[in-house]
Amino acid sequence: MTKITSPRFLASRRTLPALMALAVAALAAWSVFPATATNAPLAKGLALLEEGQCEQAVPILEDAVTQAQSARDIEVRIAATVALAAAYQTLGQLCKSTELLEAIESTALQNNSPRLGAKVQVALGNALLFSRRFDDAERHLRQGLDLARLSKDAGARAVAAQSLANLLIVHPPPVLLGFSKEPAAPGEASEAEDLEESAFGEPLRLYAEAIKDTRLAGNDRLLQRIRLNRIRALLALGGWQSAERDLLETRPGLAALGDNREKTFLLTAWGHLCSELIDHAAVVSARLLLPAHQALTEAGQLAAESHDGKSASYAHGYLASLYEKAGRHAEALALSEQALFLAQRAGCPEAQFEWEWQIARLLHQQGRLDEALGAYRRAVQSLQSLRSDLAAGAMMRGDGRTFRESTGRLYFEYADLLLAQAGPSVSQATLIEARNTIELLRTAEIQDYFYDEDCVSLLQAKVRPIEAVGNQAAVVYFIPLPDRLEILLSLPDGLRRFTASVGAEQLTATVRRLRLKLQKRYSEGYVELARTLWDWLIEPYVGQLKDASVQTLVLIPDGALRTIPMSALHDGQGYLIERFAIAIAPGLSLVDPRPMPRVSTKALLCGVSKSRDDFPPLAAVPAELLGVQAAFPGLKLLDEDFVIQTYSREMAGGRYAIVHIASHGEFGSDARRSFLLAFNGRLSLDQLEEMTLPSLLSEHPIELLTLSACQTAAGDDRAALGLGGVAVKAGARSALASLWAIDDQATQRLMTEFYANLKRFPNLTKAQCLQRAQQSLLHSSDFAHPCFWSPFLVIGNWL
């Protein structure tokens, strides 16, 4: 009946569907708890919040908190504090919102009122959710639901249940990530039953519970919000039939609401949900297109009558999207331009970006290419000014979508049009603009993966362009587009463009197949796939590399290309690693690039050889650490000595140029679930950053961080960002890491040879030292299969 995939939920808070989530997650947490009518500041503050005037509401709600505290009125104090936190949350001040709620948490719990305790726990859980502190959020929301169920307040139970459901869709347990279920055969369970019984059954049951309690509470507005959130969840889970049914059933309830700002908001959200369903299930277009048009038209009229320019902008913009779906591009463009005008007049830059992008796309569809380029350029510029909201930590995004998934298409569309418009005689300026456009996306991706810009920002003063680094090196930049692969090759005499006739979808499928073949020991059939990828990725410019006497390829891959070792590409005669040393760069710049000192260099050597935390033993780790120590003496922390506290103490001293960790580690789609395994627990990337911050700020940072037994998930393009970004997170200039865990005897041999080369040949770069170590395994009898030698990558500064 349905195919359930990794969940995608409420869009960025900067779009109306996400504002719906914000209203449910934060504002609804206090709206079902009637405030004391005699408290004038609280009543006025709540009224301003209802009107969306959060900045004006803040000082009034602060006054309400102060008055309630003086009067020792616990209920009003809690209501005002939660409302104030909701205002700050809407304004994007999540830390302030969380601090307010944490300060009053103990007061609410000690008051012996399950209702008040639930109110604060749910509000705090939702604030943490929008801060992407998912585990903490779930703990507070579950406690809030338990308390709400002890109360007699049906509205409180409804808010708590739907808030927890929202979180479980946004951030399911790790075991459910990537869960899929094939469509049921005809005659089997209905789609609704199929979903209820799936791994995502709990959030759907919680929505059902919330809807039931909301009806008991008689709160029609909250009922409609929860039903729309449930529809959003059904869309995320692929429940098209159930979503369509619920949309049609919900419409009369929206019509019955009184005309006010919230009705405008809900009608706009309802129309946009219809539009999203039309994208996924074309069969329902005829049934939903007209109702969606009517809802968005009505929302626009209500917004105009109430002089709500922001809501009017979204109503017009989403209505334009419907016209675009219907192929009526001229009308769609006119409506988009109206939406842009309204957004500009309302001072709403987030909406302005949305409509600039939509206008660019429509102009492109109409063949007005020069105008489309200008619109795309403006949209990218607008997005850059908003990126701290939309990318860095995705602080306010509650949909589980990455920055690339939600917004990345803009950069590719713009780069595609730039290159296509220029034709074969493309100028250097156009090539650089296209490449820099994709580079903006890659920078945002790394920031999005790690949720903040702090560690990235600290390094900006030491950054140099990658092309200004090193002789006899060529930089290769890959841009996968729907119908072709663009390759930009940087040589000393300038930037050159090559094109391979393979679309992104076919390229990704081939990469996935090669990764699975390479990762299996002694598998066969990988050479054919490696040869196909060579023809696409290397062959177009291999002659230029020879003419320029290139020794090192610095590859900047994108998407699925991040998940395979380029060293294993094959031309039918030999592997790429046999021709070139290879380095991987996350982007177009390096941090303070210079050769690593090889004399008096101290190393911190850490490893876990015993079975820990359900991971198998790594018997060759002791020998691996001894091999490294033979080249670079230093402190060795093995097994019981490699505990988080000791590692932290040693890193605080900033004495080590090399940090070598031979232990299990995993990088996943979520940086907060990525870790390195110490003997006494898992070392998160946040902990890693905190421990190495002194090195990050010093004049003697870590030159090389080696992770010799870590791995990324096959088919997880985003997980590979962890390898690219962990060096930055750890304050290191470069990293040596593996895409998958391999035989630890092979790892021990490769690492020993790599470090021996690094010590013995000071004129060789790190990339060349790794090349020699990989060639040694390649030419051995035991480890010739690329499974053993290819997954190791030098990332970042290869000198």
KAWO-V493401 format. One line per field, one symbol per residue. psi: psi as a letter, one per 30 degrees, with the letter a starting at -180 (. if undefined). Layout:
psi->???
//
This chain:
psi->eljklkkkbklkffleeeeeeeeeeeefffffjklkffjeeeeeeeeeeefgieeffeeeeeeeeeeeeefhjeeeeeeeeeeeeeeeeefgieeeeeeeeeffeeeeeffhjeeeeeeeeeeeeeeeeffgieeeeeeeeeeeeeeefflgjeeeeeeeefeeeeefeeilleffkgklklkllkfalleeeeeefafgeeeeeeeeeeeeeeeefhjeeeeeeeeeeeeeeeeeggieeeeeeeeeffeeeeeflljaeeeeeeeeeeeeeeeeeeeeiffgeeffeeeeeeeeeeeeeeeeeghieeeeeeeeeeeeeeeeeggieeeeeeeeeeeeeeeeefhifeeeeefeeeeeeeeefggieeeeeeeeeeeeeeeeffffefejfhegkgffkleeeeffeeeeeeeeeeeeeeaehkleeeeeeeefeeeeeeeeeeeeegflfeeeeffefgkkkefgkklhkkkkkkjkleflkkkjkjlfgakkklkkikleeeeeeeeeeeeeeefkkgllffeeeeeeeeeefeefgeeeeeeghkfkkjkilkbffffljfffkkgfelleffekkklkkfaglljhklkkkfkhkkkjjkljflkkhgklliffeeeeeeeefeejlakkjkcffileeeeeeeeffhfkfkjkjilklkkafjffgklkjlegakjleeeeeefgeeeeflfilkekjkjfglllkkgjeeeffeeefeeeeggkflkjlkflkakfeeeeeeeeeeeeeeeeiffkleeeeeeeeeeeeeglfehfkfeefffkkkkbjf.
//
